[in-house]
Amino acid sequence: MMQTWFECKVKYNKVDENGRERLVNESYLLDAVSFTDAEARIIRQLQAMVRGEFTVTDIKKSKISEVFPFENGEWWYRATINLVTVDEEAGKEKKLRTFYLIMADDIQEALTRLEESLSFLVVPYVVTSINVSNIVDVFPYAPAEAVIPPHLRPLEAPQTDPVETGEESEE
């Protein structure tokens, strides 16, 4: 299943290392099926993380195609690669630019982790940039987060219509 990443910007008061409150604007990346889903998910995530009020100031689709999280890493790095594919039917080359997010402690580690993560690619590519991202945290989709409205219930098995099967209803 293809992921759709959304970048959500949030404004809230954060207590710094000196114990002072200051207004911050932070960006988060999350996987969602729509803008509405992205807003609901970021609100749920922040309610668990932030004390007090916060405002979601912007939500936009991200150009990030894949995220490579690692157990350790201080920063999220945004990497851009260019590659060329060949359209067999048209016989033409097609240039693609793809964006990735990688967790690492420094730029060299980000490059190493990017290359490890892209080792499955069979076409040659060129890494054109790697920079520290403004993304604070990433929230991939988790099925446990799916919120089913209380008036709906999941189907256990497809229901058949007694008329279609020739069976009589027991009502």
Buried (B, 14 or more C-beta within 10 A) or exposed (E): EEBBBBBBBBBBEBEEEEEEEEEEEBBBBBBBEEBEBBBBBBEEBBEEEBEEEBEBEEBEEBEBBEBBEBEEBEBBBBBBBBBEEEEEEEEEEEEEEBBBBBBBBEBEBBBEBBEEBBEEEEEEBEBEEBEBBEBEEBBEBEEEBEEEEEEEEEEEEEEEEEEEEEEEEEE
